[in-house]
Amino acid sequence: MDGTRTSHDIKQYPDTEVQKNRVLTLEEWQEKWVTRKIAFHQEQGHQLLKKHLDTFLKGESGLRVFFPLCGKAVEMKWFADRGHSVVGVEISELAIREFFTEQNLSYSEEPIMEIPGAKVFKSSSGNISLYCCNLFDLPRTNIGKFDRIWDRGALVAVNPGDHKRYADVMLSLRRKGFHYLLVVVSYDPTKHIGPPFFVPDAEIKRLFGSVCNIHCLEQVDAFEERHKSWGIDYMVEKLYLFTEK
């Protein structure tokens, strides 16, 4: 695995186990949207994605791009506007409806027959489909394979005990020649219980290393004033690119 290392990496926490049994329910995630505890949403989109977009897209057109735990990510509109087909999954119906409203897109909704109670919301133009369901139920649908996966705020939101299950779903969605961009955060997990959860290099390698080449494209200081209330004094954001081995 390449990429520069920080002093925070070298000090590998023996206490990464502290978050191991942390569990947030789907209801708790839905409640975050209702109570507007959504500081993770980035209205301007993700700057590292903007910076590395060409590396990610490789100049290809008509790609299928998957957004796990998509929220109302504005980047979905970016890709659709560039002629790509976007599919997202999100447990909060509120987040999905806000996406279409805020992006001024008309849409339709229909039940997902394979998953009781679930729905899919589709833009009228047909190039954005957002599934409102549990990510782990998604393989029951005929969702197909993807050329690109943009994972920002998804792996770090999944309960640590579900990491392997999550990675298996992601890897089952890849098409030949896929590119998978992953953003994770690094901080002292003994000081903040998560989410976002701390995902160390070794965990990324364990989850994806057997089938993917893993490159750390960049790491940046992501510490903000609001993070002080978490009890931490630094946060590093890392961008990884996974490609076919």
N, C-alpha and C positions, 0 to 999 in steps of 0.2 A: 504494500500500500504506500503510495507516495504522498507528497504534500509536506509542508513545513509543520514542525511540532512546536507547541508552546510549552512554557514551563508548567502550565496547568495540566498538560497531557502527561508530562513526564512524572509528575506527582500523581501516579495512578491511585485512585481512592480505594483503600481496602473496604471503605464503607459504601460502595455503590450498592451493596446489598440492602441499604436502608430503605430504598424505594421499591424493593423487589415485590412486596406484597400490597403495594398501594393500589387501590381500585376506585375508579370513578364509574358510576353507572351512566347509562345512556340518558336517564332522566336528569342526572346532574348536569350533563352537557347541554341538554335542551333548556334547562333552567338558566344556564349562563347566558343564552340568547335572550330569554325572556327578561332577565334582570340586567341585561346589557353589560355583563362582565366579559366583554369581547375585545379586550386590549390587544389580543393576538391578531385581530383583523387589521390589515394594512390597506388604507384607502388609496394610497398611491401605487400599490403593487409592490412586489419584492425587488429591491435594488440589485441583489446578486443575480436574480433571474434576468433582469434587463441587461446587465453587464455581460452575461454568458449566454444570451439567447441564441446567438449565431452558432456557438459551439453545440448547443442543445439541438437546434433545428437542422443544422448542416445544410441549409439552403433547400431542404426538401419541401414539397407542397402536398397538400391533401392528407396530412397525417392525422391519425387518431390519437388524441391526447387524453390521458386519464388523470383526474384530480381526486385522490382519496381524501375523505373528510374535508370537502371543498369549502364549507361555509359559504360566504358570498364573495369569494376571491375575485377581484377585478381582472386578474390575469386570464380568467376563462374567456372574457370578452376580447382580450388581446389576441389570443390564439384563433378564436372564431373569426375575428376581423381580418386575420391573415390567411383565411381560407381553410383552416384546419377544423376538424370535427372534435368537439369537446364532450367528454362524459365525466360527470362527477357523482360522488356519493356523499350524503350528508344526513345525519339523523334529525336535524332541526328543520322542520317545514318552514318555520319562520325565516331562517337564514336563506333558504332557497327562494322564497317569495320576495324577500328583500333584494336578492341579487337581480331578479328580473325587473323589479320596479326601479331600482337605482340605475340600472343600465338601460332603462327605457326600452325594454324588449317585451313584446307580447308573447304569450305562451299558452300552452294547453296542459292539462294534467289528466292522467289516466291511472287506474290501478295496475299494480304489477301482479299478474295472476299467480306467479310462483311463490309470492311472499304475502301472506295475509296481512292486510292493513297497510301495506307499503304502496307508494305512488311513484310515478315518474313524471317529471315536469319537462316539457320540451318547448324550446323556442319556436316561434312560428316559421322562422327561416330553416329550422330542422337541423342546425349544426351544433346546438347545445342541448344535451339531455342530462338532467340531474335526477338521480335516484334518491328518494327519501326513504332510507331503510338502514338497518344495521349493516355495516361493511361486511361482516362475516356471513351475512345471508346472500350477498351479491353473487357468489358462484352458482347459486340456484337459478339465476336468470341467464338468458341468452345474450350476454353482454359483449361477447367477442374478445378479440385481442387488441393490444395497443402498441403503437410505434414509440410513444413517449409517455413517461409518467413524471408528473411534477408533484413531489412529496414535500410540501412545506407545512409544518405544523401537524402532520398526520402521525408519523412514527413516534414523534415526541409526545403525542397526546394519548397514544394507545397504552393501556395498562401494561406495565413491564412484564407481567406474567403472560401476556398475549403476544409478545413480540414475534415468536416463531410462527404462530398461527397467522399473524398479520403478514409477515414476509412471504409465507407460502401462498397467500392470496395474491399478493403483488406479483410474485414470480409466475404465477399461473396465468397472468394477464399479458405477459410480454410476447411480442411478435418477434420474429427473426430480425436482427439488426436494431433492436430496441436501444433507446437511451433513457436512463432513469436518473433524474436529478433529485437529490435528497438534501434537505437542510436539517441539521441537528444543532443543539446548543450544549455548550460545555460550561459547567459551573460546579461549585462544591455541593454535592447532593446531601451532605450531612447538615446543610444549613437551610435547604428548601426541599419540601417533600414532593413538589411537582403537582400537576403538570405546569409547564412542559417538563418532561422527564429528561434526566441526563442519560444520553446514549453514548457510551465510550467507543473508541475505535475498535476495541476487541469485540464488542457486541455487533457492530456493523459487519465486521469480517465473519463472525460466526453465522450471522443471518444470511448474508448475501455472497460471501467469498467463494463458495463452492461453484457457483454458476456465473458470477460476474467478475469482470475486471473492475477494480475500485480505485478511483483517482480523487484525491482531495484537490478541488480546483482553487479554493480560496477559503481563508478564514478571516473574520473581521470582529472587531470589538463591537458587541451589540448591547453593552450595558447602558441602561436608561435610568433616569431618576426613579421611576416607579419600581425598579428592581430592588431598591434599597429596603423597601418594606417587606421584601421576601427574606431579608436577612443575609443576602449575598453581597459580595463586593466586586464581583466581576462576572461577565457572561461573554462567551465567545461563540459566535455563530459560524458553523462550518458548512460548506457546500461540497457535496460529493457527486461525482458522475459515475454511474455504473453502466458498463457496456458488456456486450456479449463476449464470453470467453472463447 
